[in-house]
Amino acid sequence: MNKFISTSLALLLGMFASYAQPKNEEVSRTGSVILKDVIITGKVLDKETKEPLEYATVSFFNKQKNKIVAGGITDINGAFSIPVPKGVYNISIEYISFITQTITNKKIISDINLGTFLLEIDLESLDEVEIIAERTTVEIKLDKKIYNVGKDLTVSGGNVSDVLDNVPSVSVDGEGNVALRGNDNVRILINGKPSGLVGLNSTDALKLLPAESIEKVEVITSPSARYEAEGTAGILNIILRRSKLIGLNGSVTANVGHPDAAGLSGNINYRTGNINVFSTTSYRYNERLGHWYNDVKYNDINTPDLDEKRNWVDIRKGITTNTGIEWYINDLASLTTAIVYSNNNNDDRSTNNLVQLDKNTGTTTRNIRLNPELGDNETIQYSVNFVKDFKDSDQKLTFDFQYENTNNDRNSIVNFDGVNTEMVATLIDQTKILLQSDYVLPIGEMSQFEIGYRGDFSNNTTDFRVDTLNVSTNMFDVNKNLTNIFNFKQYLTAAYIQFGSKIDKFSYLLGLRLENTRTTLDQPTTGDFKRKNLTGLFPTVNLNYEISEDESFTLGYNRRLRRPRGFMLNPFPSRSSITNVFQGNPDLDPTYTDRFELGYLNRFNNKFTLSSALYYGHSTNVMTFVSRQTGETVIINGEEFPVIERGPVNLATANRYGFEFNLNYSPSRKWRVNTDFNIFKFKRDGNFEGINLDADNLNWSARLTNKLTLPYKVDWQTTMNYNGPSDDAQNNRKGRLTTNLAFSKDLFKEKASIAFNIRDVFNSNIFKNHITAETFTADQEIQFRGGRIYNLSFTYRFNQQKKRERNGDNFDGGGGVEM
């Protein structure tokens, strides 16, 4: 890649110099004669397919002048015609990911056709090509799994949540929450760092970022000390597309769907000389139907049962862009600046139907509660990245700075039986500053030392206001029991060191991370103020033994934590209905987890790749959500109902141990199968206010993806996900099966593609849960996506080539410990 870039840069200078020369023989000011250029022609083809290679570079190097003096690129037919001064040249014919051909000491004195050049693909450099991926959707490495989005047909026209729901080891539940191996404490990064693209509410933001903007997703289950300690399940690192091809290139995708959906997204890249400009921008409109059913039966015979059904139409629309510029200062330094801007709004039209059943008389009473909510979310993030390499050494120094501001406003008017009873406003303002620097120092040929610093500084203000109707005055008054301002500050400072080395077939990476977390909780409304200052050490150990090039073992240990988020600490309640409230806990402490993992990888017969892992995690100060009665009541149609509160608490300990394996089978270029299976045991010991919250249950999930190329080069892909049932002290969750289906065909010599997909083919992606509490039982049903989703998308690529698949090279089984 570096050779290609440097040659292309030199070629541009040579072209400029040659075009600046006089093209006809004439007398100069000194009286010397300038010779007329000659025309050199030829053609460049792919040796295997005999297809023309557009944008191949042809350069003419003059030894006497020690520089490239002329050059050009091939056209759509692979042909070139280049004016060159007479002389003796080394002629190079290059194409990205192909082996360069060179003609040495070629004397050129007249027009000449060099003939046809047949270039062979360079398998060793294939992984360095940063263009549209055409290889298998899953690459298996010992330290992580890499999921390539390029040819996943079922997510075409979708969003990041759809992508993650197809990633091995990852699941997305009915409410859009992401889990890794069944653990929902996952740290989500964009290009290795926290980003405004994730936003205040990661589940909402991930629905707005288009799938086409993603190059790959890295699933890191045993992070090194370089990564922050947050995330007891591990890290999901979303890598956005950014081309490094010379010139102008990009792609545009348009999609339409049902329920009503439309979108237009594009990525564009322009690179010339030492400047690279990139931008990924999308506009999306989506309507999603959904429902939330809650059937509550109270143990008290005098309390009527309450059946509450909430149906909604959620309309989301907005624009998101990530635009930046890279400046290659010299061969050893680069500076990248970027701006992320996101402006999205949603219109959530929610209707609650409340049905009361009097157990004594058998009579029912019905009420309708409307709760339309308008939301506006605007995020802007500025970032600067500096990379410095060192001459004659693999030393590297990097520095990152990010500033981010997010405003998220939500307003709603609650209507109960035709009467406006409440006005609710939630105004959130958040600023974040990130400072990070890393230094890598090689020691000898097989060892490496690394040290780094990181500072995360966030300030969050939540202004929550509730105005309730005063029936006596028919005016709205501020409800001082619910209205509150909550200021939350979290300052994180961290430093780490790590050392890695390789001895024959054995390699190791040892690290230690120190993190200090300072939090401030300030409520001006009530005068409550609280500070916490926590410091912890987080060691990491990653060992790797290579039995052969295709078979390896890894053993990893790391200590991680889960910090409570701001909404989990806010003690003022927020209501989803008049009988259900959520209330945070300001005394909540982080959860600490020690994790062990033993991995095995085997790639055999050039068709199978097996990746498996045994893992165990021990957690203390476990955070979990508890439902209980508050002691307060509300009056509905003259009947008194208890208010149920749900909120987080710290319990004692929990153990999670399980087994996962992933099997990829690729018998040919036209057929690929990927399977993923995860089973884990979860055991929790704890009591809260006399309530036994012990849990001891077995959970499992399975995924099957099958991709087959049909006649006429039509690709057919089917993905099936099953999440098994799970239990704890209060919840009994049912299993869920989801099936996605997609077809795709390339058009216009692979410059365009059309895809049609159906998500949730059998309308079975429904989250069901039975809650058993001390004074009541409840049956819940949530369908987040609202049934089948149909989508038709069209993608057009300009000046981009597809990476060609090679049988036997579909999976990267490399697995050394990441240095």
N, C-alpha and C positions, 0 to 999 in steps of 0.2 A: 504494500500500500504506500509506504513512504517513497519507494522507488518510483512508483507511478506518479505520485504528487510532484516530486522534485523534477521528474522529467517533463511533466506537463507544464510546470512553471517555467522551466527553461525553454520549452517549446513556444510558449506564449511570447517570451522575450525575443526568441529567434524569428517568430512570425512577424512581430512588430518591426524588427530590424530589416527583415527582407522586404516587407511591404513599403518601408520607408525609402527603399532604394529606387533609383530611376529604372524604369522597365525597358527603356530603349537605349541603344548605343549612342552616346553623346560625348562631347568634350567637356571636361570639368574646368573649373577656374584655373587650375594649375596646368591645364593642357593635356592631362592624361586621359586615356580612353577608358570609359566604363563599359564593361561587356554586358550584352543583353542576356537576361535570364532564359533558361531552358525549362521546358515543361516535363515533369516526371509524373507518370500515371501508373495505375495498378489497381488491384482489388484485394480485399481481405475477407476471408471466410472462416467459419467454424469448421475445423477439420472433421469433427464427428457428424454434424448435421448438415454440413455444406450450406448453412444459412449465412447471409451476409452479416458482418459485424459493423453496425453503425456506430460512429464516434470512436473508432479505433484511431490511434495517433501514429503519425509517421513523421519522424524527425531526422534531420540531416546535421551531423556533427562534423565540424571542420577541425582536424587535429592542429593545424597550423595556427588557427585563431583560438583554439581551445574553448570552443563554445558551439552551441546549436545556432546555426545561421538561418535555417528555414524549416518549415514544417506545416502540417495541416492535419485534418481529420477526414474520415471516410463519410460518405453520404449514406442514405437509406439503403442503397444497393451494395454497400461495402466498397465503393469505388473512391479513388482519390485522384486529384489533379493539382500538382503543387509547382509553382514557379521557384526555381532554384538557380543561384549563380553558378557558373561553370567552376568545377573544382573537383577535389577528391574528398569523399565523405565516408563516415560510418553511418549507415542507415539503420534505424531501429523502428520496428513495427510492434506496437504495444496495444493491448486491450485488457482492461481490468479483469483479474482472475484468470488470465490466460498467460502462457509462457511466451516471453518476448523473443522475436526473431531479429537477428542482426546480420547485415551485410557489411563487411569491413573493406576499407580501401577501394571503394567503388569510384571509378573515374567517370565524371559526367561532363561531356562537352557538347551534347546535343539532346534534343527531345528523345525520351526513351520510355517504353512501357516495361515496367519491372515484372509484369505478370501477376499471377495470383498467389497470395500467401495464405496457407492453411495453418491456423493457430490451434494449439492444443490447450485444453483446460489445465490450469495449475491446481491440482488437488490440495497441495500443501497450503496454499494461500487462500483457499476457498472461504475459510471461516473469517478472513479479514475483510471480506467484501461487505460493504455497508449499503446494500441496496435492497430492493423488495424481495423478501424471503419467499422461496418456493419449495424449501425443504420441509421435512416432517414438522408437525406442530410441536413436538416435544423433544428436547435434548436432555439427556440424563447425565449429570455429573455427580461426583460423590458429595461435594459440599453444597450443591443446590440443584434444582430443576429449572430449566429455562424453557418457557412456553412461548413459541413464536406465533404471532397473531396473523402473519401474512396470508396464509391459506386456510384459516379457520372459517369455513363458509357459514357456520351457524351464527356467527356474531356479526356478519356483514350488515352494516347499517344500524348496529346496536351501540351499546355504550360499555364503559369499563366494567360495570357490574355484570353484564352478560359475559364479558371476557373472563373475569375471575371465576364465574360459576362453572367454567369449562376447564380450569387449571387443575391438574392433579394435586391432591392433598387439600384443595381449597373448596369451600362451600359457601353459598350465599342463601340465607334463610328467607322466610316469607316477608320479613320487614326490610330486607336489603342489607342486613348485617353480615359482615365477612368473618369467616372462621377458618383456621388452619388446623387440620387434624382434630376438628371438633372443638378447638379452643378459640374463643372470639377475641382474645387479647392479641391482635395482630397489629404490628407497626407497618403502616403503608407509606412508602417513600416514592418520590418521583425523581428519576435520574439520580438515585442515591441520596436524596436530601428531602426534608419536609418541604411541601410546596403549597402555594395558594390554589393549585389545581385540585387539591384534596379539600381544603377549606375548613370551615368551622364544623360542618356536619359532613363527615366523609361519605356517608351513604348517599346523601343528596348530590354531592359534587361528583361522585363516581358515575351517577346516572346521566350527567350532562356532558362528560368528556367522551368524545366519539371513539369507537373501537378502531377506526381507521388511523387515528393519531398514534397508536401504540405499536411499537416494534416488537417488544417481548416483555414478559413478566418473569422475574427471578424469584423463586421460592427458596428462601434461606432459612433452614430449620436449625442450623448450628452457627450463629453469627460469631465472628471474631471480635476482638476488643475494639477494632476500628469503629464498629457500629455502636450506636447508643444502646443502653441497657433496656430501654422500654420495649415491651412486647414479650410476654411470657411464652407465647406460641411460636414466635419467630418474626421474620420480616418478609414483606412482599415489596419488591422493588420494581416499579413500572418504568420501563425505558421507552421514551418517546422517539418517534422517527426523526432522524436528522441525516440527510445525505451528505457525503463528502466528494461526490463526483464533480469533476471540473465542468463549468458552464451552468446553464439553466436547466433545472429538472424538477419534477414534482408530479403530483397526481391530484385529481378532483373526484370526489364521490358524491353522488346524489341518491337519495333514497325516499321512498314513500311507503306507508304501511297502514295497517288496520289492527287495533283502533287507530283513529286518525293520528298520523305521524308523518313528518317530512323533515328532511335535513339536507344541508349542503356543507361539505367539509373539504378542505384542501390543504396540502402541504407543498411548499415551494422552497427551493433552495437555489441560490446562485453563488457560485464560487469562481473567482478570478484572481490570479496572483496570490497575494497573501491575505485576502479578505473572503470570508464566507458569510453570506446572509441567509437566514432561514426563518420560516414562519409556518406555523400550523394554526389554522383558523377554522372554526365551525359555527354554524347556526343550526339550532335544533328546535323542533316543535313536537311535543309528544302529549297524547292524551292516554291516561292509564285509568282503567276501572279497577276498583278494589272493594273489599268488604272486611269488616271486623265484627264478629258476632261474640257476644258474651252472655251466656245464660247462667245466672246466679241463683242458687237454691240455699236459703238460710235454714240453719238448724232450728231456730226459734219458730215455733208453730204460729206465733202471732205476727211474724214479719213476712209480708208477701214476697213471693219469688219475683225476680226481675229479669226479664229477657230483653237485652239491649242489642240492637242490630244497627251498625253504622255502615252505610254505603257511601262511596265517594267517587268523584271524577276528578283526577288530579291533572291539571293542564300545566305543562312546563315548557318554557321557551326562553331562549337566550343565546348569547354569543360568547365564545371562549377563544382566546388567541394566545399563542406563545411565540413571540417574535424576538429575534436576537441577531447579533453579529459576532463573528469570531475573527480576531486579528492575529495572524501568525507573525509575531514580531520578528522572529528569526527562526532558524532551524531548531532552537532549543527553548523557545518561550512562546506562549500564546495567551491571549486575553479574550474572554468571552463575556459579553453583557447581554442581558435578556430582560424582557418585560412580559409578565403574565397578566392578562386582563380578562376578567370574567364578569359579565353582567347578565344575570338570569332572574327571572321571576316566575312565580307559580300561582295558580288559582286553584285552590283545593276546595271543591264544593262537597261538603259532607252533610249527610242526613242521618240523624239518629232516630230510630223507632224504639220507644220504650213500651214494653208490655208488662203490666203488673198482674200477677195471679194471686188472688186471695185464697189461701189454702183452706180456710174455714168455710167459705161460701162457694168457691169455685168460679167466682166472677172475675172478669178481666177488665183492665182499664188501659187505654192506649194514649200515648203522647208522642209528639214529633218535635225533635230538637234539630234545628238547622245551625250549622257552624261553618259558614264559608270563610276561608282564610286566604288573604292575599299576602304574598311574600315577595320581597325584593332582596337580592343578594348581589353585592358588588365586591369584587376582590381585585386588588392591584398589587403586584409583587415585582420588585426590582432586584436583580441579582448580578453579581460580578464574580467571575471565576478566573484565577490566574494560575497557570501551570508553567513551571520552570524545570527543564531538564538540564543535566550537566554534561559537558563535553568529555568524551572518553570515560564515561561512567553511567551507570543506571540509576544514579541518584535522582530523586524527584521531589520537588517542593510544590505544594498546592495551597491556594488560599481561596476561601469562599466567603462572600458577604451577601446576605439577603435581608431585604426590608419588605414587610408585607402588612397591608391594612385591609380589613374585611368589615363590611357593614351588612348585617343581616336583619331585616325588619319584617315582622309579621303582624298583621292586623286582622281582626275578625269581629263580627257582630253575631252574638248568639241569639237565636230566635227559638222560643219555646211556645208551641201551640199557637203560632201566629203573632206572638208578642215578642219584641226585642227586649231581652232581659239583661244582657251583658255586652259590654264592649271591652275587648281584650287586645292589648298591644304589647309586643315583645320586641325591644330594640337592642340589638347586640352590636357592639363596636370592639374590634380586636386588632391589636398591633403586635407584630412579631419581628424580632431581630435575630439573625443567625450569624455567628462568626465561627469559622472553622479553618484550621490549618493542619496539614499533614506533611510529614517528611519521611522519605524512604531512603535508607542507606544500605546498599549491598555490601556484604562482607565476604570477600572471596567470590568464588563462582557459584556456590550452592547455599549461601546463607543471606539473611536479610534482616535488618533492624528497622523498626518503624516507631515513630512517636507523633502524637497529635494532641490538639486542643479543640474544644468545642464549647461555645456558649449559646444557649437558647434563652431569649428573654421575651416573655409574652405578657401582655396586659389585656384583660378582658372585662368589659363593663356590660352588664345585662340590666336593662331598665324594663321591669315588668309592671304593667299597670292594668288594673281591672276596675271598670266602672259598672256598677250594678243599678238596676232600675229601682227607684224609690216609688213604691206603689201609691203612697199617700200624696206625693207631689208630682208623680209622673215624670220625674227628672232623673238623670243619671248622676249618681254620687260615687266618689272614689271609695273603693272597698279597701280600707286600710289593713284589713286582715290578710289580704292577698297581694296588694301593691308593694313593690320593694325594688330597691336598687342594689345590685350585687357587683362589687368590684373584686376581681380575682386576678392576682399576679402570681406568676410562676417563673422563677429565674433558675436556670439549670446551667451549671458549670462543670465541665468534665475534662479529664486528661487521661491519656492512655499510652502504654508502651507495649510492644510485642516483638517477638523474635521468632524467626522461622528458619529451618534448615532442612536439607535433604542429604541422607547418607545412603548411598546405593538405592535400594528400593523403599527405604523408610524415610518419611518426611514428617515434620511436626511444626506446629505453630502455637506458641505460648504467649498469652497476653494478660494484662491486668489493666482494668479501667477504674478510675476514681470519679464518682459523680456526687455533686452536692446539689440538693434541691431546696430552694427557699420559696415558700408559698405564703401569700397574704390574702386573708378573707376579710373584706370590709363591707359592712352594710350600714350606710349612712342613715337609712330610714329608721333602723332600730338602735343604732349605736353599737352593735356587736362588732368586735374586731378580734382577729386571731392570726397568729403567725406560727409557722412551723419551719424548722431547719433540720434537714436530714442529710447525712453523708454515708455513702456506702462504697464498698469495694466489690468489683465484679470480675472475677477471674475467668479466663477461657482457655481451654485446651483442645486442640484438634490434631489428631494423629492419623497417619495414612500409611498403609503398607500395600505396595503393588506386587501382587503375585506374578502378573504378566501385564502386557500392554492392555489387555482386555478384561482383567480381573483384579479387583482391589477391595480392601477393607478400610473402613474409617472408624475412629472412635472419638467422640466429642463430648466435652463438658462445658457448660456455661451457666453463670448465675445471672438471672434477669429479674425485672420487676414490672409491676403494673401500677402506674400512678392513677389516682382518681381524677377524672376530668372535672371541669368547672361545674357542669350541671349536676354532677353527683354530689358536690359539696354544698350547693345552694340550699339552705334550709327552708326557703319559702316554696309553697306548693304550686305546681302547675297542673291544670285540669284538662283531661281529655274528654270528660263528661262530668255531670253534676254528682255522680256517685263514685267516680274513680279519680284519684289524684296521685301525682308523683311528687315526692319530697326528698331532697338531698340530705346528706348527713355531713355536717362540717367537721366531725371528729373522725372521719374516715381516713385510714392509713393505707399506704401502699401494700400490695401483695408481693412477696419475694418468692422466687422459684429457682430451685436447683435442677438442672436438666442434664440428662445423660442420653447419648444416642450412639448406637452401633450400626454402621451401614455396610452393605455389601453390594457390589456392582459386578455384573458379568455380561460381557458382550460376546456372543458366540454365533458362528455360522454366517456372519455378516447379515443376518436377518432378525435375530432376537437380541433384545437388550433387557436384562433383568436388573432392577434396582429395588433394594429392600432395606428396611430399617427396623430395629427394635429401639424403643424410646421409653424413658421414665422421667417423671417430673414430680418433685415434692414441693408443695407450696405452703407458706404460712401467712397468717393474716388475710385469709381468703375473703375477697369481696363477693357478695352475692346479693341478689334482689329478693326482698321479702314482702309478701302481701299480708296486711293485717287491718283490722278495724281501727279507726282513729278515735272513736268515742263520740264523734260528731254525727249529726243526722241531717237529712234534707227532707222536706215535705213535698211529696208528689201526689196530687189529687187527694189531699187530706191524709195520706198515709205517711208514716215516718220511716225513712230508710237510712241505714248506717252508711257512712262514707268509708270506702275502702282505700287505703293508702298503700302505695308500693314505693319502695326505696332501698338503697344499698346499705349493707351492714358488713362489718368484719366478723368472720367466723374463725374457727381454730385452724385446722390443717386440712389439706387435700392431697391425694396421690393420684397421679394419672400415668398409666403405663399401657403401651400398646405395640402393635405391629402393623407395618405398612409395606406393600410391595406394588411395584409398577412394572408391567410387562409390555414391551413394544414388539410388534411382529410386522415385518416389512418384506413380504415374499417377492414383491416386484415394485416397479415404479407406479403401477396402476392400483396397488392395493396396500393399505396400511391399517393396522389395528393397534389401538392403545388401550390398556386396561389399568385401573388403579383401584386398590382395595385397602381400606384402613379399618382396623378394629382396635378399640381401646377400652380399658376398664377405668372407671372414675369412682373414687371413694372419698367421701368428705365426712369429717367429724366436727360437729358444732351444735351449739344451742343459742337461741336468742330469746331473751325475756320468757324463759320457760318453755319455748317452742323448740321441739326437736327438729333440727334441720340436717340430720345425717342423710347421706346419700351413698348408695352402693349399686352401681348399675353398669351394664355393658352396652357400648354403642358401636355401631359399625356403619360404613358407607362404601359404595362401589360405583365405579364409573366405567363406561365402555364407549369408545369412539371408533367408528369404522368409516374409512374413506376409500371409495372405489371409483375408478375412472371408467365410465360407460362408453359405448360406441359414440362416435362423433365428438370425442374428447369432452364429454360432459362429466363433471365431477359430482359425486353424490356422497354426502356425509351425514351420518346419523350419530347422535350423542345421547346416551342414556345415563341418568344420575339417580341413584337411590340413597336416601339418607334414612338409616334405620331408626327405630323408636328409641327413646331415652327416658329415664326416670330420675327424679330426686325426691326429697322429702315432701315437696308441695306440688311438683309437676309430673305429669305423665304425657309425654309428647309422642305423637303418632309418627309412623314412617311416611316418607314422601318419595314418589317416583316422578321424574321429569324426563320427557323425551323431546329432543330437538331434531329437526330435519332440514336439509339444505341441498340445493342444486346450484351449480355454477358452470359457466362456459366462458372461455377466453375468445375475444373477438379482435379483428383488425391486427393480425399477426402479433397477438399477445400484448398489444398496447391498451386494450380495454377488457373489462370483464363485466358480466352481468350475473347477479346472484339472486336467488329467491329462497327464503328460509321461513320456517314455521317454528316458533318456540312454544313449548308446552303443548305438544300435539294432542295429548289426551286430556287436557284441562285438569291435570292432577296435581299441580304444584300448589297445594293448599296446606298451610300450617295449622295443625290441630293439637290442642292441649287441654288436659283435664287438671284443674287445680283443686287440691284438697287442703283447706285451712281449718283452724280450730272451730270457727263459727259458721263456715259456709263451704260450699263446693261450687265450682264454676267450670263450664265447658266453653273453650274459646276456639274460634276458627278465623284465620286470617288468610286472605288471598291478596297478596301484594300486587301482582301483575294483572290480575283480573282476566284470566283465561288465555286462550290462544292469541298469539301475536304473529301477524303476517308482515313480511317486509320484502320489498323489492329494491335492489340497489344496483347502480351502474357506476363503474370506476373507469376513468381514463387516465393513462399515464403518459407523460411526455418526457422524452430523453432519459427514460429509466429502462434498465434491463432487468430481467428476472434471473435469479440465481437458479442454475440448472441442477436438477436432482441427479444423483449418481447412486445406482444400486450398490449397497454395501457401505455407503457413506452417509446414511440417513441420520445416524445418531452419533452425537459426540460423547464418547464414553470416557473422555479424559477425566481425571479425577484427582489430581494433585491438590494438596491443601493450598488454598488461596493465600498468596503472600501479600 
